[in-house]
Amino acid sequence: MNNVLSIPAASTFHLIKKYHIHAFPHPRTYDYSYLVTFRKKGGIMEELYKVERTVILNMEDELIYDKIQHFDNSIQNRIKHYIIERKRDFVFEKPDFIFWILKKEESLLHKPQTTKPYNNHVYFNYKELQSGKKHVNIATKEKYNNKVDYLSEFKLNLEEINKDEITVTEKEQIIKSRIGQSTFKKALLSIEKKCKLCGVSDERFLIASHIKPWSQSNNQEWLDVNNGLLLCPNHDSLFDKGYISFDDNGRILISDILNESTKVFLNVNETMNISMNESQQQYMKWHGENQFKP
């Protein structure tokens, strides 16, 4: 069933309509895989949108606008003006915000509204919103679910990337960079606070990587934090390219392709080991059999 996500946005409703941008504290969970609408005062809804792109920005970052340079100029300007006006008229309550770049799909000319006030997000059946009724009944209220949020985000990234004629390797690299600022990394950081191998703890230099690559994984494996490692850039590159892996006991496996000087400079040696749970061991077994270069 195609349920439309409906979000209360009384304070920023005018900015959403003006710039087709919605921003909210990260992490927060919505299933935005179909259509989205926003409620102004009185629970009134006027338009249906599709979430086309997403980006997570730190509002305290002095180089914040560098993070949106991969968007075209029109989108960059919309985000910039949204930020300027929201800072002037409202607030950004927390440092990290996720921005949705919206595309208007259709207008709700009869301006339906909820039967009673709801402070949180709810879902409406699309046909209910299009029924012409002034007051519409919700389809469901759902609790937050990080998996739903991450899956929606991942699907959007894949849809966007698949539009481009690029190689699987290039797609893998783009996905990896997007994962670096996603809820997947947040989930890993809630478990591990440093590089699994060497102990680097500065989050700016920690990379969230799938043990079994996204191109080889199903939906469940994409979302499974057991299929993830936090690694520093050096060790992430070695692991990602198959020059290191780990056995069932967590002992490091180092490819014979690496010479001794490379091992020294990249900080790998045969004494290293990591801890893994049973689920991680299964993913690592796949990595050892399919990615590792003995």
N, C-alpha and C positions, 0 to 999 in steps of 0.2 A: 504494500500500500504506500502511495506517495504522500507522505506527511510533510507539511510546510512548517519549518521552524519559525516561531514568533518570539521576538525578543523585546522586552521593555526598553525604550530608548527616549523617554520624554525629554531629557536634558540635551541630548545630542541629535534629536530627530531632524532638526533643520540642517545640520552638517551632513548627515547621511543623504538627505535629498539633494543638497547642493553639490556635494563632491562624489557621491556614490562610494563613500568610504565608511567603514565601521571599524572602531577600535575598542578593545576591551582588555582587562588585565589577563596576563598569561601566567600560569596555565588556567584555562577554564574550558569546560567541555560542552560542545554542541555537536549534534549530527546535522551538518549543513550540506549533505550530499545531494539534496534535491533543491528546493527553493527556500528562500528566507524572506520574512517580512518583519517590519518593526512597528512597535506600538507607541503612539504618542499619548498624551494625556487623555484619559477616558478610555484607554484600550482600543483606540481607533487605528485601523491599518489601511494604508493607501496604495501601497505598491508591493510587487513581488520581485525579488532579485535573485540572481544566481551569483554565488561566490566564484570568481574567476581566478584570483590569485591570492596568496597570503604571504605575509612577511612579519617576522617578530623583530621589534625594535626596542632598544633600551632608551628610555626618554632622558636619561642622564648622560648618555654618550655624546661627547662633543662632536664626534664624527658620524652622527646618526644618519645624515643624508648620503654618506658613502655607501650605506647598506642598501640603498634603493636604486643605485646607478644601473642595475641590470634591467630595470623597467624602462619603458619608453618615456619620453619627456612629458607626455600628457599625464601619465600615471604619477610620475615623480612630482609634478606640480600639484596634482590633486592631494597627494599625501602631505606635501609641505604646507599647503594652505589649510588643510584640515588641522594639522598640528598647531599652526600659528593661531588659528581662531579658537581651537579648544583650549589652548593655554591661556588665551586672553579672557575667554568667557566662562570657562569651566575648569576642570582639573584633569591631570593624569594621576590617579591615586597611587600607583605603584610604578617602579622603574620599567618593568618589562610589559609591553603591550603587543598583542597580535593585531595586525591590520588586515582587514578583508578588503580587497578591491572588488567592487560589485558591478554587475551589469543588470540594468533594469530589464525585466522580462515582460511585465504587463502591469497595467493600473487596475486597482480595485475601485471602480467608479462609484459603487454604492457605499464605499467606506465602512465595511463591517467592523464591529467592535465586540469585545469579549462580553460574556453575560455577567461577569463580575470581575473585580480587580485581581490581577495576578502580578506579584512582584518579581517572579522568576520567568524563565523561558518556558514555553509550552509548545505543543504541536497541534496543528489543525489539518484535517483532511482537505486536500485541494478542492474537491467538489463542494465541501461545506463553505469554503471561502468564496466560491463562485456561484453560490446558490441564490444570491440576491437578498438574502436575509440581512436585516440590520444587526441582529445579535446572533453570534455564531458560537457553537459549542466546541470545546477543545476535544482533540482526539486522545491525547495522552499528556501526562507530565512525566518526565523521566529524570532519574537521578544522574548525577555526573558520572561519566564513564570515560576514563582517559583513553581506552582503546578505541572508542567511537571517534573521539577527536583526532587521534593519531591516524586512524584509517582514512577519515575524510581528508585530512591534510595530505596523506600519502597519495590517495587517489587523484587529488587535484594536481599534485606535482607530476604524477605519471601522465595524466591527460595532457598537461601542458607540454611536457617534454616529448611525448610521442607525436606531437604535431610537427616536430622538427625532424628533418632528415639527417640524423646523426647516428653514429655507430653505437652498438651496445656498450662498448667501453666508455664512450663519452657520456652516455646516459647514466652509467654507473657512477661516474665522477660527479655529475650534477646532483644526482640523488644523494650521494654521500655528503656533498656540501650543504644540501637542504636539511638532511638529517642532523647536521651539526648544530642547528638552531631550533630543533623541533622538540616536541614533548618526549620523543624517544630518548634524547640526551638528558632531559630533565629526569626521566624515570631512572636512567642509569646512575645519574648523580645522586639520587636518593638512596642508592644502594652502595655505590663506590664513590669515593671522594678524590681519587687519584688514579694515575696510570696503573693499570693492572700489573705492569711488569717492572717499572722503574721508580714509581712513587711521585712523579711530577703531579702537583696538586693545583696549579693555576688553571682554572676552568677555561681560560682563553686558549690554552694549548692542549686541551683534551679533545679527542675526536671520538665521537660515538660511531662505532662500526658494527655492522652485522657480521657474525661469524660465518654464517651461510649467506652469501650475497643476496640482495633483493631480487636479482634476476633469476635466481634459482629457488626462491622461497615462495610459499603460498601466503594468503592473507594472514593466517594465524601466525606464521613464522615471522612475518614483517613486524607484528605487534609484540612478539614475545621478548621481554627484556633478557631472558636467558639466552637469546640469540644475539646478544650484544656484548661488546667490550669497550671500556674506556681506555684509550691508549694515547700516549704522546705522539707527535707527528712522526718521529723516527720509527718507533715500534709499530705504529699503525701502517706505515708504508711497507715495512718488512712483512707484516702479517697479511696485509691486503694483497700483496704480490706473491705470496706463497713462499717467502724465504724463511719464515719461521712458522711453527705451529706448536702444539702441545699434545703430549700423550695423555692417557686416561688418568694418570697420577698428577698431571699438571706440569710435568717436567718439559722444559723447552726442547724443541726439535729445530735444529739449525741446518739449513740447506748447505750441501757441500759446494754449491756454486759460490758462496761467500768466502772471500779470502780472509786471512787473519787480520789484516789492517782494517778492512771494512767492518769486521766484527767489533774491533776496538773503537773505531770512530762512531759506530752506531749503537754502541753499548749493549752488545749481546754476548753472552757466554754460556757455556754448558751447565753452569751451576744454578741458573735461573729457573724458577718455577712459579706457578700461580695456583690459587685455590679455585676449584670449580664444583658446582653442585651436579647432580645426575643429569639434569636437563642440559646444562652447558656441556657436559661430557659428550652427549649425543651429537650436539651441533659440532663440537670440536672434532669428533670422529669423522664427520662428513668433511670438515675442512682438511683434516690430515690425509684423507683418501682422495680428495678432489682438487684441492688448491695447493697443497704443499708440494714443493719441488725438492725431493730428497738430495 
